[in-house]
């Protein structure tokens, strides 16, 4: 098969990747940009003038690829350098505007208000900011949120819509990534959405509508989308779960999906049906095309209507890049119908990907782009040839069964199959059918065979998608789903029905709500079947689990082996249908070998057979950057691991979904760091005390990792701690209560609990109930004190406990209620770390506490500035490594 578009697209992508790889060491200066442009131009001229002479030697082919490679590097370099001086993030970073004060930001509302379960979100295209009475031009995107906190009434802001020019009084900041290895790059993710800065509105009155200038086309589409969301809310007011699923499947709004629903889709590998992309576009295009042909519209008219519907769909959906890629591919496939051509899927993928990368080179590093591209490429490279090599002959044999003349042009075995079906249909089925069904007897008789072939093809396609996505899903989402190929069969079939019917329902509801009520009721049932099917597959044990992300070389090996398998598979499938579609000989042996290599790399991805990244013979304590909270990973010399606390935030909304907060610091911050260290098992998890900034992240840790024991201090009967204990029992994790006097020894390290005392159970968590743990390894000691305050520090001093420690995890985030001078004098640390959130509202760490460290010879680090900090010792010397130092 000829794939003329694939190699240029690969060369373009390689050029973009090389530019990113060399950007730090070899920055693309204007002179280098000009050199790349001239080189690409000379290569293009060479191809134009000398192409016929070069074609026979392959030099033209190499020159063409080199030109695409250079153009990719050039485009990526230009995009990287194209940062305006009046960009909002640049203004804040450079100090041209005061980043520590609320400012008046003005611009046009791009999107919103987007209503989420506990907040309103506004995206604004900025044009100016007022700082110290001076109006400064500003560009870029601002995302502002108005959050409903517990105990505070919801304050509705002024009514505003896309295109309105608004003013927002808020404290804006450049999005901050957690400073941990493996942390999600939130800043890059928002930048891909055109968001440069973020901020929170403290009150709805702080948003003012200044004027409504003439609307842009993008504003009109955003307003249409808002009206469609309102239509969904009205039609499915009594079915909130169906409404949430349809908002995601039809318009790309996943803000209302509850955690159990989204989790079940993720566990089964069917989450793609909730993300508007290729499947949804294919279902819609197929439905419109089928309807047009049924209405006997001319081919040209049918295609025009299909293109118009697809264009409308692209413009009203929230997440544009995946659906844009899918729509471009659909347009190529449908457009080829005019010329009676059947384009290869891989050519369509390459053209669509090349077009997107030319317009936005940074899309290459977008996980959603990679996932959607890999899934469709896997279908074209593996699914199609496997289907051609297995069921294609039978699909051709089952077409036009009533025409005996076609028996002669097919291989003998297929001709005999057709004759057998006609004979048996006449003998077994026709006499038993009513007269009005007799003309359809042959089609009815062959229907089970067609259905079986269709299910087989769907399983082959689903398996191909699984092969293409498994390395990326493990890399980005740390999940392996073994049930995916089967669970996706009903999910894909139902999606193909729900999407077109849902859009028809939206259209009717936009005209008059009563017209769409019967269809809405039917859709509610279909969505219920979809969610129930996914939930059932999700409940099957051990078919979905979390793992560390595979190393880059393994992902590359998986991609190369899959590509080799696909190439040999295509070569092994003959051009014309026969009864036996796969060739033998060396090609067959090569195909089997490459398939085994592909399977071996996928097995390594799915099992992660690599040891954790801990240093044998050393005691390591890493204070993880979890914002305003605590989480500490302790790795012992013999490989034992202990996680002390899981982070969280007392400022986050209390709306919980299945026992978890909406922003799950355990899932989004702590677990990625543990996976980055290659961990799948933790010997123990310790909760120092039941406050949310230590507790919230542990739900996800217990769910995502194999945990031996859960260590708790004083018995607490608060709902949060009880929920954590239930989570531990669900995963068969042993619960152990630790108190003063308890001890353990792992790998030559003596661990001793200095606090709390044995005390009756209480309903409310308290800082002074914190576990205090001292670790001694050789001549070096660590002291982890949780959030204890002055009273407990005095008791520990009064009892004469051995408090001296070389490393101190400072108590209560550096609050003035802890770390008294006498206590600090008794500990005498050489190194201390404070875990606190950047710009937290509590003022942690307190300046008085910081001053106490002056003149004591203690090196003090902070997670809000230094990021994750690892303190390591061999029992004699002490070393420290901060994440911020590695980045520099």
LOLOMI-66465 format. One record per residue (C-alpha): x, z, y. Coordinates in steps of 0.001 Angstrom, whole numbers, padded with zeros to 6 digits, always signed. Layout:
N
XZY/...
This chain:
888
+000000+000000+000000/+001285-000891+003434/+001330+002027+005891/+002695+000560+009136/+001530+003438+011333/+002908+006305+009258/+006649+005903+009883/+006410+005533+013681/+004212+008648+013800/+006763+010572+011722/+009605+009384+013965/+007646+010396+017073/+007029+013864+015623/+010697+014226+014637/+011744+013354+018182/+009467+016053+019597/+010741+018577+017054/+014388+017756+017770/+013820+018206+021498/+012349+021671+020852/+015207+022531+018476/+017919+021510+020957/+016144+022581+024140/+017953+025906+024495/+021433+024651+023632/+021167+021157+025157/+018572+021276+027963/+017040+017941+028904/+018374+017320+032406/+017058+014484+034599/+020172+012477+033686/+019549+012995+029969/+015887+012007+030454/+016954+008808+032154/+019426+008122+029350/+016745+008543+026699/+014414+006251+028599/+017065+003532+028967/+018013+003827+025279/+014385+003496+024192/+013880+000533+026548/+016978-001260+025219/+015800-000759+021649/+012386-002135+022535/+013965-005221+024170/+016156-005685+021103/+013090-005707+018889/+011269-008193+021130/+014118-010652+021469/+015869-010277+018102/+013056-009080+015897/+012761-012243+013719/+016510-012281+013055/+016651-008570+012323/+013569-008376+010134/+015328-009492+006969/+018069-006877+007228/+015892-003856+007942/+017697-003302+011231/+014490-003925+013183/+012750-001261+011172/+015512+001274+011879/+015633+000322+015555/+011879+000766+015822/+012054+004239+014308/+014941+005140+016617/+012888+004012+019603/+009957+006191+018557/+012338+009104+017974/+013796+008794+021453/+010370+008395+023035/+009187+011568+021308/+012149+013533+022640/+011640+012080+026107/+007929+012918+026207/+008535+016469+024986/+011293+017035+027512/+009191+015767+030404/+006307+017998+029374/+008584+021023+029091/+010031+020476+032571/+006682+019738+034188/+006009+023248+035525/+004769+023440+039122/+006137+026013+041521/+002594+027029+042493/+001625+027680+038883/-000115+031078+038734/+002213+032448+036060/+005241+031325+038086/+003852+033002+041207/+003484+036310+039367/+006835+036113+037598/+008748+035164+040733/+007249+037960+042836/+005740+035586+045416/+002491+037479+044892/+002218+041188+044073/+001673+041395+040316/+000899+045138+040492/-002166+044924+042742/-005631+043427+042341/-005738+040083+044139/-008454+037632+045141/-008127+034597+042869/-010171+031544+043774/-010978+028382+041886/-013609+026385+040056/-015267+027819+036988/-014193+025617+034113/-016128+027269+031349/-018486+030179+031101/-019860+032588+031298/-019195+032749+027557/-021135+035678+026190/-019450+037603+023377/-020810+040708+021631/-019284+043152+024117/-017966+041025+026967/-018429+038075+029270/-015589+035578+029570/-014842+033235+032465/-012230+030450+032508/-011299+029363+036028/-009208+026427+037281/-007340+028085+040151/-006665+026559+043558/-005519+029576+045634/-004859+033320+045691/-005044+035783+048569/-002126+038224+048666/-001464+040628+051567/-003840+038651+053764/-002053+035366+053085/-003717+032484+051239/-001274+030878+048797/-001974+027673+046853/-002150+028339+043100/-002691+026165+040037/-003296+026854+036378/-005998+028583+034420/-007251+032167+034665/-009249+033849+031912/-011215+036809+033215/-013223+039162+030998/-015914+041660+031900/-016010+044206+029081/-018720+046717+028266/-017047+050043+027565/-018831+052974+025888/-020623+055203+028341/-020703+052569+031057/-023743+050435+031735/-023401+046675+031577/-023104+045296+035083/-024311+041711+035352/-022228+039574+037741/-023561+036886+040037/-025048+033863+038290/-022379+031174+038053/-021951+027993+036079/-019188+025493+035352/-018150+023697+038532/-019009+026571+040878/-016181+027735+043109/-015758+031462+042581/-013617+034355+043750/-012507+037097+041377/-010961+040365+042496/-008808+041575+039636/-005362+042562+038486/-003992+039429+036783/-001005+039255+034488/+000925+036751+032466/-000212+037109+028821/+002146+039446+027010/+003193+038882+023441/+003888+041867+021246/+007655+042203+021047/+007886+042235+017264/+009384+039799+014753/+006561+037703+013338/+004191+038521+016199/+001508+036022+017154/+002472+033940+020188/-000589+034648+022302/+000990+033184+025427/+001520+029795+023762/-001959+029861+022213/-003571+030440+025611/-001332+027830+027227/-002681+025253+024761/-006118+026104+026132/-004893+025683+029713/-004827+029446+030389/-001763+030743+032247/-002863+034226+033335/-005485+036741+032248/-007272+039690+033811/-010175+042100+033428/-013058+042518+035847/-013858+046186+036316/-017329+045430+037656/-019648+042439+037830/-019749+042647+041633/-016082+041635+041730/-017068+038037+040910/-018451+036107+043895/-019810+032571+043981/-018346+030885+047055/-019952+027444+046825/-021149+024742+044454/-019176+021563+045209/-020074+018220+043580/-019788+018630+039825/-017044+016972+037826/-017861+015272+034544/-016187+018103+032651/-018432+020575+034490/-021533+018641+033468/-020515+018685+029823/-019779+022403+029962/-023213+023048+031445/-024826+020980+028713/-022946+023035+026154/-024160+026288+027721/-027759+025034+027569/-027332+024087+023915/-026031+027589+023154/-029064+029041+024908/-031284+026767+022808/-029670+028099+019642/-030211+031674+020819/-033909+030948+021417/-034472+029127+018114/-032673+031711+015979/-033482+034883+017889/-034771+036517+014681/-031858+035317+012544/-028659+036531+014274/-026369+035732+011343/-027660+032159+011050/-027315+031817+014818/-023689+033015+014725/-022793+030594+011918/-024536+027648+013600/-022863+028407+016935/-019534+028070+015123/-020404+025009+013009/-022149+022998+015718/-020482+023976+018999/-017240+025715+018074/-018270+029166+019354/-017091+031750+016786/-017441+034756+019080/-020526+036153+017339/-019319+035888+013739/-019299+039330+012168/-016181+040427+010356/-017672+040472+006820/-018880+036878+007230/-015637+035446+008606/-013618+037482+006084/-015582+036036+003145/-015008+032483+004420/-011292+033209+004769/-011056+034722+001279/-012574+031619-000300/-010620+029053+001687/-013878+027780+003194/-013173+028937+006744/-012695+025309+007762/-016467+024800+007665/-016722+027248+010597/-014139+025285+012612/-015472+022048+014057/-013123+019337+012823/-012910+016430+010400/-015598+017556+007952/-018171+017970+010707/-017313+014658+012346/-017471+012859+008995/-020862+014403+008186/-022274+013480+011591/-020831+009955+011605/-022076+009289+008062/-025563+010538+008937/-025869+008454+012109/-024428+005366+010417/-026806+005795+007455/-029783+006291+009763/-028890+003182+011763/-028644+001039+008645/-031907+002477+007304/-033608+001455+010519/-032158-002047+009977/-030181-002015+013201/-027482-004682+013479/-024017-003520+012509/-022800-003720+016117/-025721-001632+017378/-025251+000928+014597/-021588+001293+015452/-022328+001653+019168/-024876+004396+018503/-022461+006168+016149/-019636+005995+018688/-021935+007336+021417/-023054+010287+019275/-019465+011098+018308/-018365+010923+021955/-021164+013308+022950/-020191+015671+020141/-016530+015684+021210/-017413+016393+024827/-019728+019354+024199/-017664+021154+021527/-015436+023956+022776/-012289+023354+020722/-011331+019781+021510/-008006+018894+019729/-009158+019060+016059/-012402+017227+016697/-010678+014670+018930/-008311+013809+016089/-011222+013524+013677/-013260+011408+016082/-010358+008998+016599/-010024+008579+012848/-013760+008050+012437/-013707+005423+015194/-010884+003575+013418/-012707+003618+010090/-016034+002518+011564/-014438-000064+013842/-012794-001673+010828/-016266-002425+009463/-016642-005140+012097/-013652-006954+010590/-014715-006215+007007/-011595-004137+006488/-011105-000852+004648/-008310+000976+006478/-006062+003406+004622/-006713+007039+005399/-003025+007683+006067/-002874+004890+008642/-005856+006412+010415/-004232+009847+010355/-000976+008427+011730/-002655+006510+014562/-004758+009508+015581/-001795+011889+015384/+000458+009505+017306/-002119+009124+020068/-002541+012881+020420/+001215+013515+020411/+001833+010846+023031/-000711+012531+025306/+000383+016090+024467/+003703+016475+022596/+003278+020263+022424/+000325+019765+020078/+002848+019282+017270/+003488+023050+017267/-000193+023993+017380/-001200+025510+013987/-004700+024024+014259/-003213+020547+014745/-000885+021017+011782/-003666+022346+009553/-006162+019614+010386/-003502+016911+010072/-002234+018282+006752/-005715+018493+005259/-006615+014877+006048/-003144+013629+005107/-003478+015424+001753/-006793+013684+001175/-005263+010279+001920/-001977+010839+000117/-003172+012753-002958/-006962+012861-003140/-007613+009138-002780/-005037+007943-005372/-006100+010638-007841/-009705+009545-007456/-008681+005885-007732/-006746+006677-010881/-009562+008618-012582/-013125+007885-011483/-012840+004703-009396/-013401+002337-012373/-016499+004249-013396/-017859+004293-009887/-017521+000509-009755/-019087+000207-013203/-022127+002224-012115/-022868+000006-009117/-025618-002618-009500/-026360-001598-013100/-029341-003913-013291/-027184-007059-012981/-025838-008015-016471/-023632-010765-015053/-021276-008159-013616/-020490-006886-017119/-018236-009868-017690/-015960-009287-014675/-015148-005703-015663/-012837-004491-018424/-014523-004471-021846/-014946-000715-022102/-016684-000551-018702/-018910-003526-019547/-019920-001779-022765/-020740+001374-020768/-023104-000590-018519/-024855-002183-021492/-025180+001185-023230/-026779+002744-020151/-029320-000070-019853/-030174+000056-023561/-030552+003828-023758/-032521+003938-020520/-035037+001456-021936/-035218+003319-025260/-035240+006945-024162/-036472+007179-020598/-038766+004308-019671/-041485+005123-022251/-041692+008690-020938/-041900+007941-017213/-045036+007379-015146/-045654+003759-014287/-044643+004140-010641/-041195+005495-011688/-040479+002879-014353/-038619+000513-011956/-036247+003388-011190/-035617+004411-014807/-032077+003027-014944/-031065+004753-011701/-032560+008049-012904/-030834+007745-016270/-027447+007117-014641/-027908+009798-011968/-026311+012670-013980/-023249+010529-014610/-023005+009636-010922/-023434+013314-010023/-020665+014330-012417/-018333+011714-010964/-019185+012884-007445/-018473+016512-008334/-015179+015518-009956/-014155+013534-006876/-015085+016478-004670/-012982+018804-006806/-010055+016370-006654/-010331+016160-002864/-010650+019943-002594/-007598+020417-004820/-005622+017935-002708/-006571+019840+000438/-005470+023063-001259/-002078+021532-002030/-001665+020370+001559/-002811+023598+003201/-001433+026343+000937/+002071+026488+002539/+000646+026479+006078/-002084+029016+005282/+000549+031293+003753/+002861+030743+006722/+000353+031293+009535/-002360+033424+007928/-000513+035071+005006/-003336+034268+002611/-003536+032585-000778/-006968+031533-002036/-007105+030505-005681/-010872+030076-005731/-010816+027534-002896/-011156+024273-004880/-014352+025514-006558/-015825+027497-003665/-015465+024516-001358/-017778+022305-003432/-021059+023978-002387/-019622+024795+001046/-018749+021168+001797/-022033+019829+000412/-024082+022282+002480/-021987+021574+005584/-022732+017867+005188/-026439+018730+005410/-026344+021544+007976/-024298+019753+010649/-026475+016648+011163/-029731+018591+010733/-028471+021285+013084/-027698+018744+015804/-031109+017131+015313/-032645+020597+015633/-030677+021200+018833/-031889+017895+020257/-035522+018675+019475/-035186+022230+020777/-033734+020956+024044/-036862+018854+024549/-039408+021482+023459/-038736+024605+021406/-041888+024337+019216/-040744+020914+017962/-037641+022440+016396/-039146+025628+014925/-039882+024227+011404/-036428+022651+011171/-034867+025881+012460/-036569+027814+009664/-035213+025340+007097/-031723+025611+008594/-031901+029412+008418/-032447+029086+004689/-029586+026610+004277/-027191+028859+006209/-028319+031773+004038/-027481+029780+000914/-024078+028861+002398/-023136+032437+003332/-024452+033816+000023/-022451+031262-001954/-019278+032039-000032/-019872+035793-000323/-020299+035505-004109/-017051+033599-004544/-015373+036064-002182/-016445+038984-004381/-014577+037628-007406/-011539+039887-007937/-007892+038842-007568/-008663+035288-006450/-007668+035863-002828/-004774+037966-001613/-002307+038376+001258/+001405+037609+001052/+004421+037345+003375/+004944+033955+004973/+007244+031634+003002/+010681+030822+004443/+011009+027551+006347/+013096+025904+003634/+010369+026565+001054/+007687+025044+003297/+009920+021995+003770/+010543+021769+000007/+006803+021942-000656/+006137+019173+001870/+008903+016924+000507/+007865+017384-003124/+004215+016733-002260/+005202+013589-000341/+007313+012366-003276/+004438+013011-005671/+002047+011140-003392/+004396+008167-002997/+004929+007829-006752/+001249+008357-007411/+000353+005485-005093/+002947+003303-006765/+001606+004290-010172/-001989+003244-009392/-002495-000534-009874/-004136-002718-007277/-006983-003918-009483/-009316-001727-011532/-008767-001598-015266/-009973+000685-017973/-006720+002646-017876/-005583+003242-014323/-002221+004987-014639/+000895+003100-015636/+003462+004359-018093/+007235+004146-018204/+009647+005416-015597/+007036+005514-012842/+004885+007783-014952/+007853+010049-015712/+008762+010208-012015/+005187+011009-011062/+004993+013846-013593/+008383+015218-012479/+007447+015206-008813/+004106+016826-009663/+005936+019598-011501/+008305+020069-008558/+005337+020241-006188/+003646+022782-008456/+006813+024883-008667/+007201+025091-004874/+003511+025941-004451/+003885+028644-007107/+006770+030150-005126/+004700+029989-001944/+001741+031669-003645/+003737+034453-005287/+006577+035036-002778/+009181+036020-005405/+011689+037219-002796/+012849+040813-002230/+011835+042673+000963/+014196+042437+003910/+015519+045971+003784/+019171+046957+003637/+020105+048808+000425/+021906+052093+000950/+020633+052599+004512/+017832+054604+006087/+015941+052493+008627/+013156+053491+011003/+011526+050755+013060/+009253+051748+015919/+006908+048755+016110/+005539+047531+019424/+001790+048094+019010/+000996+048571+022680/-000445+051969+023576/-000166+053520+020126/+002216+054439+017328/+003396+052635+014181/+006740+053309+012482/+008105+051648+009357/+010635+053744+007462/+012721+052003+004758/+014709+054268+002444/+018095+053529+000818/+016534+052949-002621/+013850+050552-001331/+010981+053030-000878/+008867+052264+002194/+006722+054519+004378/+004491+053442+007271/+003772+056227+009746/+000574+055409+011702/-000922+051977+012267/-001434+051650+016002/-004680+051049+017853/-006073+051525+021330/-008365+054112+022794/-009218+051530+025465/-010631+048938+023039/-014407+048583+022716/-015859+050872+020070/-017985+048097+018532/-016833+048143+014909/-017384+045511+012301/-017201+046767+008739/-015216+049801+009845/-012763+047877+012045/-012425+047369+015782/-012980+043902+017224/-009287+043551+018048/-007610+044678+014865/-004124+045837+015743/-003372+046343+012062/-004309+042782+011124/-002882+041139+014236/+000241+043207+014952/+001318+045651+012235/+000654+043507+009156/+002479+040429+010560/+005552+042576+011172/+005434+043974+007635/+005025+040461+006235/+007952+039307+008356/+010011+041935+006520/+008831+040430+003217/+006753+043468+002218/+003837+043291-000205/+003815+046976-001218/+004130+050251+000659/+004900+053424-001261/+003067+055562+001278/+001159+055333+004535/+001014+058441+006712/-001574+059137+009416/-000137+061752+011760/-003568+062556+013256/-006973+060940+013616/-006826+059472+017130/-007636+055783+017378/-004244+054740+018761/-002704+055878+015460/-005609+055225+013088/-007249+051869+013830/-004558+049633+012353/-004469+051391+008992/-007741+049885+007719/-006136+046452+007618/-002889+047808+006152/-004758+049352+003221/-006674+046102+002738/-003719+043715+003038/-001022+045614+001135/-000655+047499-002109/-000342+051120-000944/+000666+053896-003304/-000417+056971-001338/-002190+057837+001904/-000705+060945+003505/-002963+062975+005781/-002364+066236+007584/-005128+068659+008436/-008541+067860+006944/-010521+065925+009575/-014192+065034+009080/-014466+062548+011954/-016110+059181+011098/-012865+057247+011635/-010824+059358+009208/-013650+059392+006664/-013841+055595+006831/-010081+055413+006265/-010358+057660+003214/-013160+055452+001843/-010952+052395+002371/-008152+054117+000463/-010443+054984-002457/-011759+051414-002505/-008203+050158-003048/-007332+052969-005486/-004807+054517-003122/-004099+058180-003843/-004926+060529-000956/-002440+063374-000397/-002744+066083+002279/+000621+067112+003675/+001370+070372+005488/+004230+072588+006534/+006615+073274+003679/+005944+070073+001728/+008996+067983+000903/+010054+064850-000938/+013310+063053-001779/+013646+059257-001848/+016974+057497-002305/+019083+060461-001231/+016938+061151+001847/+015362+064600+002078/+012002+064553+003824/+010490+067794+005118/+007152+068365+006841/+007426+070908+009656/+003793+070727+010798/+000788+071217+010561/+000088+074648+009160/-002619+075081+006558/-005880+075268+008535/-009610+074843+007900/-011182+071407+008247/-012305+070303+011688/-014600+067555+012980/-012415+066483+015884/-008875+065143+015790/-006305+066867+017974/-002812+065916+019099/-001504+069272+017915/-002618+068529+014353/+000015+065785+014100/+002288+065530+011098/+005887+066345+012048/+008411+064837+009627/+012152+065391+009540/+014382+063093+007459/+017934+064008+006501/+020348+061405+005084/+023927+062553+004803/+025004+063810+008220/+022262+061944+010124/+018704+063159+010720/+015525+061621+012146/+012603+063515+013700/+009126+061951+013933/+006762+064212+015888/+003511+062253+016301/+001654+063460+019405/+002427+067184+019310/+002292+068930+022678/+003852+072040+024250/+002072+074677+022106/+003341+073214+018827/+006812+072607+020264/+006959+076316+021204/+005864+077384+017728/+008494+075202+016071/+011142+076628+018387/+009951+080170+017763/+010113+079816+013986/+013733+078721+014144/+013148+075454+012268/+016049+073030+011908/+015052+070628+014681/+018366+068992+015450/+018085+065212+015014/+020205+062219+015878/+017077+060102+016391/+013855+061326+018017/+010614+059404+018186/+009406+060888+021481/+006055+062656+021213/+002747+061481+022706/+004106+058226+024176/+006235+060075+026711/+003373+062105+028162/+004179+065094+030362/+002276+067273+027867/+005127+066885+025371/+008940+066859+025163/+009609+070104+027002/+013202+070748+028138/+013712+073527+025550/+012442+071340+022728/+014604+068414+023801/+017595+070752+024064/+017024+071987+020514/+016696+068481+019088/+019663+067078+021018/+019083+063412+020055/+021701+060738+020486/+018926+058130+020446/+015256+058348+021392/+012426+055796+021375/+009136+055937+023270/+006176+053944+021959/+003934+053006+024883/+001867+050064+026079/+002980+047899+028969/+001219+048875+032208/-000983+051359+030363/-003512+053247+032516/-002178+056675+031482/+001149+056223+033238/+003107+056676+030013/+005939+057378+029853/+005793+060021+032570/+008657+059958+035037/+009309+063675+034576/+009901+063126+030871/+012215+060196+031604/+014166+062396+033991/+014656+065013+031255/+016801+062550+029326/+019166+061973+032238/+022559+063582+031752/+021962+064493+028100/+023917+061559+026663/+020802+060193+024951/+020163+056484+024790/+016471+055971+025531/+014521+052844+024519/+010858+051893+025080/+008699+049534+023051/+006975+048190+026169/+010333+046854+027386/+012632+046706+024361/+010024+045811+021734/+010341+046771+018079/+013373+049033+017755/+015177+049626+014457/+017351+052721+014036/+019589+052488+010974/+022159+054743+009324/+024310+054917+006203/+024359+058712+006426/+027378+058770+008704/+027032+056372+011667/+023945+055485+013656/+023090+051981+014899/+020163+050540+016833/+018767+047039+017299/+015943+046183+019708/+013869+043006+019481/+014441+042246+023167/+018199+042169+022516/+017740+039610+019719/+015689+037337+021972/+018315+037435+024673/
